[in-house]
Amino acid sequence: MLELLAGPFNLREPNGTAVTVSSGSGNALYDDTVGMMSTSSVFSGTVVQQCVTQIDGVSYARASTPNATAFVLDLTTPADWLAIDTLLADKLYAFDRLTAVRGALILSGSTGAFNGCQARCADRFLYIVDGNVQFRPPDLSAGATTEATLTGHGSGTPSVSRTNQATVLCLAYPSGEIIFYDFVAKTQPPGSAYIGA
């Protein structure tokens, strides 16, 4: 995200110490009111901190967390995110993006139940890899089932964000392709872009 806006910049603390962000799909989010938030594996010598990063790459610790966090876009609310504890990927929590604190436990599942989960809709969870959009019911009572196959997609797990159309998601792939998905119609609207890996 920083590279698109002003970078590339190395992530660092205000004193210049490098910040190492936990790798993996969904381990960072961008919110207009907060900026880029991620889980740092080391920050000021303390393991596992939620940090917020400015456009110039300077990162500030916001809150401690017991394990790394992956974020899930919550489409049931106007602008909120949920948090997955990535240790076992079996628990989904409310998440306060302003304080970076996990809230109440929303749902528990089997080990790995939330691996790759990117969005919560009113009637299902979405998991998107390559060109496959899969879903699981809101109580996780069934395994993932394919609901759509996308064209013009990149490889890997895309970052998912809202667009100016309430039912359309933007899918930005690590390989640089950007396509769209209407999570209500369960179809791929026209339009695409490429920003580079």
ZIMO-V775320 format. One record per residue. N is the residue number from 0. RES is the residue in one letter. SS is DSSP state (alpha for helix, beta for strand, coil for the rest). PHI is phi as a letter, one per 40 degrees, with the letter a starting at -180 (NA if undefined). NEAR is the number of other ideal C-beta (glycine too) atoms within 8 Angstrom. Layout:
# ZIMO-V775320
n=N res=RES ss=SS phi=PHI near=NEAR
n=N res=RES ss=SS phi=PHI near=NEAR
This chain:
# ZIMO-V775320
n=0 res=M ss=coil phi=NA near=7
n=1 res=L ss=alpha phi=c near=13
n=2 res=E ss=alpha phi=c near=6
n=3 res=L ss=alpha phi=c near=6
n=4 res=L ss=alpha phi=c near=7
n=5 res=A ss=coil phi=a near=6
n=6 res=G ss=coil phi=c near=8
n=7 res=P ss=coil phi=c near=5
n=8 res=F ss=coil phi=b near=9
n=9 res=N ss=coil phi=c near=6
n=10 res=L ss=coil phi=c near=11
n=11 res=R ss=beta phi=a near=11
n=12 res=E ss=beta phi=c near=12
n=13 res=P ss=coil phi=d near=6
n=14 res=N ss=coil phi=c near=4
n=15 res=G ss=coil phi=g near=5
n=16 res=T ss=coil phi=c near=7
n=17 res=A ss=beta phi=c near=7
n=18 res=V ss=coil phi=b near=13
n=19 res=T ss=beta phi=b near=8
n=20 res=V ss=beta phi=c near=11
n=21 res=S ss=coil phi=d near=11
n=22 res=S ss=coil phi=c near=4
n=23 res=G ss=coil phi=h near=8
n=24 res=S ss=coil phi=c near=8
n=25 res=G ss=coil phi=g near=14
n=26 res=N ss=coil phi=c near=14
n=27 res=A ss=beta phi=a near=11
n=28 res=L ss=beta phi=b near=11
n=29 res=Y ss=beta phi=b near=9
n=30 res=D ss=beta phi=b near=10
n=31 res=D ss=coil phi=d near=4
n=32 res=T ss=coil phi=c near=6
n=33 res=V ss=coil phi=b near=9
n=34 res=G ss=beta phi=h near=9
n=35 res=M ss=beta phi=c near=11
n=36 res=M ss=beta phi=b near=16
n=37 res=S ss=beta phi=a near=12
n=38 res=T ss=beta phi=c near=14
n=39 res=S ss=beta phi=c near=15
n=40 res=S ss=beta phi=c near=9
n=41 res=V ss=beta phi=a near=8
n=42 res=F ss=beta phi=a near=11
n=43 res=S ss=coil phi=f near=7
n=44 res=G ss=coil phi=g near=4
n=45 res=T ss=beta phi=b near=9
n=46 res=V ss=beta phi=c near=5
n=47 res=V ss=beta phi=g near=11
n=48 res=Q ss=beta phi=b near=14
n=49 res=Q ss=beta phi=c near=15
n=50 res=C ss=beta phi=b near=15
n=51 res=V ss=beta phi=b near=12
n=52 res=T ss=beta phi=b near=14
n=53 res=Q ss=coil phi=c near=9
n=54 res=I ss=coil phi=c near=8
n=55 res=D ss=coil phi=c near=6
n=56 res=G ss=coil phi=g near=12
n=57 res=V ss=beta phi=c near=9
n=58 res=S ss=beta phi=b near=14
n=59 res=Y ss=beta phi=b near=10
n=60 res=A ss=beta phi=c near=12
n=61 res=R ss=beta phi=b near=10
n=62 res=A ss=beta phi=a near=9
n=63 res=S ss=beta phi=c near=8
n=64 res=T ss=coil phi=a near=12
n=65 res=P ss=coil phi=c near=6
n=66 res=N ss=coil phi=a near=8
n=67 res=A ss=coil phi=c near=12
n=68 res=T ss=beta phi=b near=14
n=69 res=A ss=beta phi=b near=14
n=70 res=F ss=beta phi=b near=14
n=71 res=V ss=beta phi=b near=16
n=72 res=L ss=beta phi=c near=14
n=73 res=D ss=beta phi=c near=10
n=74 res=L ss=coil phi=c near=9
n=75 res=T ss=coil phi=c near=6
n=76 res=T ss=coil phi=b near=6
n=77 res=P ss=coil phi=c near=3
n=78 res=A ss=coil phi=a near=6
n=79 res=D ss=beta phi=b near=8
n=80 res=W ss=beta phi=b near=11
n=81 res=L ss=beta phi=b near=14
n=82 res=A ss=beta phi=b near=13
n=83 res=I ss=beta phi=b near=15
n=84 res=D ss=beta phi=c near=13
n=85 res=T ss=coil phi=c near=11
n=86 res=L ss=coil phi=d near=7
n=87 res=L ss=coil phi=b near=7
n=88 res=A ss=coil phi=f near=12
n=89 res=D ss=coil phi=b near=11
n=90 res=K ss=beta phi=b near=11
n=91 res=L ss=beta phi=b near=14
n=92 res=Y ss=beta phi=b near=13
n=93 res=A ss=beta phi=c near=9
n=94 res=F ss=beta phi=a near=14
n=95 res=D ss=beta phi=c near=9
n=96 res=R ss=coil phi=c near=12
n=97 res=L ss=coil phi=c near=6
n=98 res=T ss=coil phi=b near=7
n=99 res=A ss=coil phi=g near=13
n=100 res=V ss=beta phi=b near=8
n=101 res=R ss=beta phi=c near=10
n=102 res=G ss=beta phi=b near=7
n=103 res=A ss=beta phi=c near=5
n=104 res=L ss=beta phi=c near=7
n=105 res=I ss=beta phi=c near=7
n=106 res=L ss=beta phi=a near=8
n=107 res=S ss=beta phi=b near=6
n=108 res=G ss=coil phi=a near=9
n=109 res=S ss=coil phi=c near=6
n=110 res=T ss=coil phi=d near=6
n=111 res=G ss=coil phi=g near=8
n=112 res=A ss=coil phi=d near=10
n=113 res=F ss=coil phi=b near=14
n=114 res=N ss=coil phi=d near=6
n=115 res=G ss=coil phi=g near=10
n=116 res=C ss=beta phi=c near=15
n=117 res=Q ss=beta phi=b near=13
n=118 res=A ss=beta phi=a near=13
n=119 res=R ss=beta phi=b near=13
n=120 res=C ss=coil phi=c near=11
n=121 res=A ss=coil phi=c near=5
n=122 res=D ss=coil phi=b near=5
n=123 res=R ss=beta phi=a near=8
n=124 res=F ss=beta phi=b near=14
n=125 res=L ss=beta phi=b near=14
n=126 res=Y ss=beta phi=b near=12
n=127 res=I ss=beta phi=b near=13
n=128 res=V ss=beta phi=b near=8
n=129 res=D ss=coil phi=f near=7
n=130 res=G ss=coil phi=b near=6
n=131 res=N ss=beta phi=b near=10
n=132 res=V ss=beta phi=b near=13
n=133 res=Q ss=beta phi=b near=12
n=134 res=F ss=beta phi=b near=12
n=135 res=R ss=beta phi=b near=13
n=136 res=P ss=beta phi=c near=10
n=137 res=P ss=coil phi=c near=8
n=138 res=D ss=coil phi=b near=5
n=139 res=L ss=coil phi=f near=11
n=140 res=S ss=coil phi=c near=4
n=141 res=A ss=coil phi=b near=6
n=142 res=G ss=coil phi=c near=4
n=143 res=A ss=coil phi=c near=7
n=144 res=T ss=beta phi=b near=8
n=145 res=T ss=beta phi=c near=8
n=146 res=E ss=beta phi=b near=7
n=147 res=A ss=beta phi=a near=10
n=148 res=T ss=beta phi=b near=7
n=149 res=L ss=coil phi=c near=12
n=150 res=T ss=coil phi=b near=7
n=151 res=G ss=coil phi=g near=6
n=152 res=H ss=coil phi=c near=12
n=153 res=G ss=coil phi=c near=10
n=154 res=S ss=coil phi=b near=7
n=155 res=G ss=coil phi=g near=10
n=156 res=T ss=coil phi=c near=9
n=157 res=P ss=coil phi=c near=12
n=158 res=S ss=beta phi=c near=6
n=159 res=V ss=beta phi=b near=11
n=160 res=S ss=beta phi=a near=9
n=161 res=R ss=beta phi=c near=6
n=162 res=T ss=coil phi=b near=8
n=163 res=N ss=coil phi=c near=2
n=164 res=Q ss=coil phi=b near=7
n=165 res=A ss=coil phi=d near=3
n=166 res=T ss=coil phi=b near=7
n=167 res=V ss=beta phi=b near=11
n=168 res=L ss=beta phi=b near=13
n=169 res=C ss=beta phi=c near=10
n=170 res=L ss=beta phi=b near=14
n=171 res=A ss=beta phi=b near=9
n=172 res=Y ss=coil phi=c near=12
n=173 res=P ss=coil phi=d near=9
n=174 res=S ss=coil phi=c near=8
n=175 res=G ss=coil phi=h near=10
n=176 res=E ss=beta phi=c near=12
n=177 res=I ss=beta phi=b near=12
n=178 res=I ss=beta phi=b near=12
n=179 res=F ss=beta phi=b near=13
n=180 res=Y ss=beta phi=a near=14
n=181 res=D ss=beta phi=c near=13
n=182 res=F ss=coil phi=c near=12
n=183 res=V ss=coil phi=c near=5
n=184 res=A ss=coil phi=c near=6
n=185 res=K ss=coil phi=g near=8
n=186 res=T ss=beta phi=b near=7
n=187 res=Q ss=coil phi=c near=9
n=188 res=P ss=coil phi=c near=9
n=189 res=P ss=coil phi=c near=2
n=190 res=G ss=coil phi=h near=6
n=191 res=S ss=coil phi=a near=8
n=192 res=A ss=beta phi=a near=6
n=193 res=Y ss=beta phi=a near=7
n=194 res=I ss=coil phi=b near=7
n=195 res=G ss=coil phi=g near=4
n=196 res=A ss=coil phi=c near=4
